[in-house]
């Protein structure tokens, strides 16, 4: 069920940008957690490598989210400037 947009409601671009910011924060937080776990298990090379791989994946996801955010904001400037 959709609702009729009301004055002051965020645009679709702003809603998407908000979601991406939240996702980016989650990716960054996960990367920091995995970095901490990798450091904690430094004496176990196999376990450390596992957490480092997970950290690297989360850091890549965070980079993608930043690119998405910049794209949405740039498109919004072009369309609504």
Order of alpha helices (4+ residues) and beta strands (2+ residues): alpha-alpha
